Amino acid sequence: MDTEVKKAGVRDTSNESVTDFPYLRNNRFLTFLGKRLEHNYQKELWAKQMLKLNLNARKKIQHLPAIAIFHLADQLGFEPQRNAILNRITYLASNLFKFDQGQINYYQSIRSAAPYPDEYFTALRVIGLYPVASLPIAFLTTRKTRREFKTWYATPLDHAN
């Protein structure tokens, strides 16, 4: 399904598939969180969030063109119905998750397979190009917002709405 979603250009770029765990997806927040978990119940909730993120991403099936649905249905041996395919993928992902949770070092395996690519380069951070580049944007945005608030607060109450 990932291939069809990518071909159709409807992929959610805010998260990534987890290598070796096709039923999990990861994002920056979950990567950050995963490095700080100590207890098994925390790790379980973390993994469940990754599963939930994946299942939400699978809803992109609603945006796929008909030809992609026919292709997926053919691969899975189903009628070309979006909901039937989504239900089957959800069922399989949930069962794989439950099975894999019983494996030794499951959470450690996820943690090592789930690093999220960092879009920032250390060298650029050190020389300060990100802060320098963001200053004009922050300055312009702040000035505009101040003007809007002044206008809004200057409006008499009887002229509101």
N, C-alpha and C positions, 0 to 999 in steps of 0.2 A: 504494500500500500504506500510506503514511503516514496517509492520510485514514481508512482502515479501522481502523488501529491506534488512532488518536486517538478515533474513534467508539466503539470497544470499551473504551476506558479502560485499555489495557495498555501505553501508551507509557512508555518509559524516560526520565524527566525529567532524568537526570544528563548527558545529551548532546543536542546539537542538530544538525539537518541543516545542511550548508554551502551557502549560497546559490550557485546556478549549478553546483553539483557534487552532484547528488542521490545519488551513490554514496559520499559521504564524510560522516562525522559528526565533531563536535568536542565537547570538554569543557574544563573549566578548565585541567586539567593540560596538554593539548595546545596550548591557546592560549598559555599561559605559555611552554611549550617552543618554540613556533613563532617567538616573538619573538627567540630567542637563537641560532638556527641560522645557521651561517656557510657550511658546506661542502655541496656537492650531495648527498653520500652521507647526511648528516644529514637534509637536507630530504626525501630519498627515503624514509628510514626513518620520518620524521614522517608523511608522506603515507600510507605503508603502514599505520601505526597508525590513521589516520583511516578508511581503507578497512576495516580489521579491526573497528573500532568499529561501523561501519555494518553489516557482515555479521553481527556479533553481535546488533545491534538488530533485524535482519530475522528473526531466529529467533523473534521475538514472534508470528510467523505461527501458531505452535503454540497460542497462546492466543486466537486469533480465533474468533468464533462461526462456525458453518457458513454462515450467510447471507453473511458477509464473504468467506469462501473462494469461494463461488459467484460473487460479484460480481467478485472479482479474477480468477478463472479465465475469466470471460466477457470481461473487458477484455483479457486476454493470449491468449485463444483456446486455452485448455488445458482438460483435464479438471479438475474441482474436487478436486485432490489437493494437500495441503499441501506435501509434499516436492517434487513436480514444480514448483510455483510457486516455492518457495525455491531450488531448483536453477537455475531460469531467471533469477531475480533475481541470484543469485550470479554466474552466467555473464556476464550483461549488465554488472553492476557491475565485474567484473574486466576485461572487455574495454574498457569506457569508460576505466577507470583507465589501462590500458596505452596506449591511443590518446592520451589527454590528456597523459600524461607526455612525449610527444614534441613538445608544443606549446611555442612560445617563451614564456618567463616563466610557465610553469605553476605553479611553487612560489610565486612572487610573487602570482599571481592567487589561489591558495588562501589565502595569508596575509591578503590584503586582504578576502577574502570570508568568512573564518572567525573573526571576533571572537566570543568567547563573552560573552553578556550578564552583566554584573557585577551581582550582587544587592545590593551594598553601595553606599551613597550617601556621597560624599565629605563632605558637610556633617555627616552623622551620625557619621562617623568622627572628624572634627575636634572636635566637641563631646563626643565620648566616650560616646555612648549604647550602643554595642556592648559595650565593656568593662564599663560600669556594669551593664548588663543581664545580662552573663555571670557576674558575681561571685557572686550568690546560688546559681546553678546549680553553679558550680565548687566553692563552699564545701560545699554539701550533698552533692555527689557524692564529694568528697574525704573528708569525715567518714564517710560510709557505707562507703567502700572501706577506710579505716583500721580500722573496727570489724570488717569481714569478715576482713581479714588478721590482726588480733590474735586473733580466734576461731580461725582456721585454724592459726596458729602455736602457740596455746596447747593445741591438741589433742595428747594423748600419742600417740606413735608406735604403741603397741599398739591404739589405738582408731581409727586411720586406716582409710579405705575404708569 
